Amino acid sequence: MTTPDTAPETAPRRGKATRLREYLTGLIDGGLQPHDRMPTERELAEQFQTTRLTVRRALDQLGHEGRLYRTQGAGTFVSEPRIAKSLELTSFSDDMRARGLKPGSLGTTVECIAAGAEVGAELHISPRDMVVHITRTRTADGVAMCLEHCYMPSAVVPGLETTSWDGSLYEVLSRTYGLTPEKAEQSIRASVLDAADAAALSVPEFSPAFRVQRVTFDARGRRLEYALSTYRADRYSYDMVIYRNPGKS
């Protein structure tokens, strides 16, 4: 007979919030597909005998992590998996292929225009100099991911606007012009999508987005490209590794 003094130890009981999160992540990882609806706050509160506030916090946390999204009046749904982008100088096509996705483009237009003040300043050329302007919607497995505006000095890529090509711009630069992008100066800002960009990316207006501005250089330090890209924040993320300087306290 077991007495209280000799009773075996038991594992500490997990809290309701912990069990709720495990249940929700199990649904996401174990069976539900992207855009499938999650149980309601009321259903989850009754199932776990907890408050709707606790349930809402758990759902909100998973929303912040990009695993769920809410639609007002409709409920909470499973998000598409995010595509992580490391801080390396790679093309969109390279990024998608590295993740087992097929890159593509929609609505590509290529034109030769005057640089203007902003583009000229970024490329260090006269506003009157001509540039090749490429606009397109980039896709992964047929799903719109990014809106691109690329500008390149016409003197560096003569005839590009009349050349038939598709896919990776960097591959075209290497194959046709012998140009290899070596480094880039890049800034990333959080934003929201206006009506036109949201429609092009097939998401609701005011959805979160990344605005990426980049100037690309070749090995000789020449400015090859000025690019403005808008990424869906619900499907794209930027990952980085950072180090602490051991000499700093």
C-alpha positions in Angstrom: 0.0 0.0 0.0 1.3 3.4 -1.0 1.4 6.1 1.7 1.6 9.8 1.1 5.3 9.8 2.1 6.2 7.2 -0.5 3.9 8.2 -3.4 5.7 8.6 -6.7 6.3 12.1 -8.1 4.1 13.1 -11.0 4.9 15.5 -13.8 3.8 19.1 -13.1 0.4 19.8 -14.6 0.5 22.0 -17.7 -1.5 25.2 -17.6 -4.6 25.7 -19.7 -2.8 28.3 -21.9 0.0 25.8 -22.6 -2.4 23.0 -23.5 -4.5 25.4 -25.6 -1.5 26.5 -27.6 -0.4 22.9 -28.1 -3.8 22.0 -29.3 -3.9 24.9 -31.8 -0.5 24.2 -33.2 -1.4 20.6 -33.5 -4.4 21.6 -35.6 -2.3 23.8 -37.8 0.5 21.2 -38.3 -1.5 18.0 -38.2 -4.4 18.3 -40.5 -5.8 21.8 -41.4 -4.8 23.3 -44.7 -4.0 26.9 -45.5 -7.2 29.0 -45.3 -9.1 26.3 -43.3 -11.2 27.8 -40.5 -10.1 27.4 -36.9 -12.6 26.7 -34.1 -14.3 29.8 -32.7 -13.2 31.5 -29.5 -16.4 30.3 -27.8 -15.9 26.7 -28.8 -12.3 26.7 -27.6 -13.1 28.4 -24.3 -15.8 25.8 -23.6 -13.5 22.9 -24.6 -10.6 24.1 -22.4 -12.8 25.5 -19.6 -11.1 28.9 -19.8 -12.0 32.5 -20.7 -12.4 33.8 -24.2 -9.6 36.4 -23.3 -7.2 33.5 -22.8 -8.3 32.0 -26.1 -8.0 35.3 -27.9 -4.4 35.8 -26.6 -3.4 32.4 -27.9 -4.9 33.1 -31.3 -3.4 36.6 -31.4 0.1 35.2 -30.6 -0.2 32.7 -33.4 -1.3 35.5 -35.6 1.8 37.5 -34.7 3.9 34.5 -35.6 2.2 34.4 -39.1 0.5 31.1 -38.5 -3.1 32.4 -38.4 -5.0 35.3 -39.8 -8.4 36.9 -38.9 -11.1 38.0 -41.3 -13.6 40.4 -39.6 -17.0 38.7 -39.4 -15.8 35.4 -40.7 -13.4 34.0 -38.2 -9.8 32.9 -37.8 -8.0 30.9 -40.5 -4.7 29.0 -41.1 -2.2 31.1 -42.9 -0.1 30.1 -45.9 3.4 29.1 -44.8 5.9 32.1 -45.0 8.8 32.1 -47.4 11.9 33.1 -45.4 14.5 35.3 -47.2 18.0 35.4 -45.8 20.1 38.6 -46.1 22.1 37.5 -49.1 22.3 39.0 -52.6 20.1 36.5 -54.5 17.4 36.9 -57.2 13.7 36.3 -56.5 14.0 33.2 -58.8 16.9 31.8 -56.7 15.0 32.4 -53.5 12.0 30.5 -54.8 13.9 27.6 -56.3 15.9 27.2 -53.0 12.5 26.6 -51.3 11.2 24.1 -53.8 8.8 26.6 -55.4 8.5 27.5 -59.1 9.2 31.2 -59.8 7.2 33.1 -62.4 6.1 36.5 -63.5 2.8 38.2 -64.5 2.2 41.3 -66.4 5.8 42.0 -67.4 6.4 45.3 -69.2 9.8 46.6 -70.3 10.3 50.1 -71.6 13.0 52.7 -72.1 12.4 56.0 -70.3 14.3 59.0 -69.0 15.7 58.3 -65.5 14.2 61.3 -63.8 15.4 62.9 -60.6 14.9 60.0 -58.2 16.1 57.1 -60.3 19.0 59.2 -61.7 20.2 60.1 -58.2 20.1 56.4 -57.1 22.0 55.2 -60.2 24.4 58.3 -60.3 23.4 59.3 -63.8 21.8 62.4 -65.3 17.9 62.6 -65.0 18.0 62.9 -68.8 19.9 59.6 -69.3 17.8 56.7 -70.5 17.0 53.7 -68.3 15.3 50.3 -68.9 12.3 50.1 -66.6 10.9 46.6 -65.9 7.7 46.1 -64.0 6.2 42.8 -63.1 4.4 40.7 -60.5 6.5 37.9 -59.2 4.9 34.6 -58.3 5.7 31.4 -56.5 3.9 28.3 -57.7 1.5 30.6 -59.4 0.7 32.7 -56.3 1.5 36.5 -56.4 4.2 37.3 -53.9 5.9 40.6 -55.0 5.5 43.7 -57.2 8.8 44.8 -58.8 10.0 48.0 -60.4 13.6 47.7 -61.7 15.6 50.4 -63.4 18.9 49.9 -65.2 21.0 52.3 -67.2 20.4 51.7 -70.9 24.1 52.3 -71.5 24.9 49.3 -69.4 22.3 47.0 -70.9 21.9 48.1 -74.5 18.9 46.5 -76.3 17.5 44.9 -73.1 14.1 46.5 -73.8 13.9 44.7 -77.2 15.3 41.4 -76.0 12.8 38.5 -75.5 13.4 37.0 -72.0 11.6 35.7 -69.0 12.6 34.6 -65.5 15.6 35.8 -63.6 16.9 39.2 -64.5 20.3 38.4 -63.0 20.6 35.4 -65.2 19.9 37.6 -68.2 22.6 40.1 -67.1 25.1 37.3 -66.7 24.2 35.4 -69.9 23.7 38.4 -72.3 25.9 41.1 -70.9 28.5 39.3 -68.8 27.4 41.3 -65.7 27.4 39.8 -62.2 25.8 41.6 -59.3 28.3 41.5 -56.4 26.8 43.6 -53.6 23.8 45.7 -52.8 22.7 48.5 -50.6 19.2 47.7 -49.3 16.6 49.1 -47.0 13.4 47.3 -45.8 10.4 49.2 -44.4 7.1 48.0 -43.1 4.1 49.3 -44.9 0.5 48.5 -46.0 -0.9 47.9 -49.5 -3.0 50.5 -51.3 -6.0 49.3 -53.4 -4.0 48.9 -56.6 -1.1 46.9 -55.1 -3.5 44.8 -53.0 -5.5 43.9 -56.1 -2.3 42.9 -57.9 -1.2 40.7 -55.0 -4.7 39.2 -54.5 -5.0 40.3 -50.8 -7.3 42.8 -49.0 -6.5 46.5 -49.1 -4.3 47.7 -46.2 -2.7 44.3 -45.8 0.8 44.4 -44.3 3.7 44.6 -46.7 7.5 45.0 -47.0 8.8 47.8 -49.1 12.3 46.9 -50.2 14.6 49.5 -51.9 17.9 48.2 -53.4 20.8 49.5 -55.4 22.9 46.7 -56.9 26.6 47.0 -57.8 29.0 44.9 -60.0 32.5 43.9 -59.1 33.8 47.3 -60.5 31.5 49.2 -58.2 29.2 50.3 -61.0 25.5 50.8 -60.2 23.7 48.2 -62.2 20.1 48.4 -60.9 17.8 50.4 -58.8 14.9 48.3 -57.6 11.7 49.0 -55.7 9.9 45.8 -54.6 6.7 45.3 -52.5 6.3 41.9 -50.8 3.3 40.4 -49.1 4.2 40.3 -45.4 1.8 37.4 -44.8 3.9 35.2 -47.1 7.4 36.6 -46.9 9.9 37.2 -44.0 13.5 38.3 -43.7 15.8 36.2 -41.5 19.2 37.2 -40.3 22.0 36.1 -38.0 23.5 38.8 -35.8 26.6 38.7 -33.6 27.5 40.6 -30.5 30.9 42.3 -30.6 32.8 40.7 -27.7 34.7 43.9 -27.2 31.6 45.8 -26.3 30.2 45.7 -22.7 
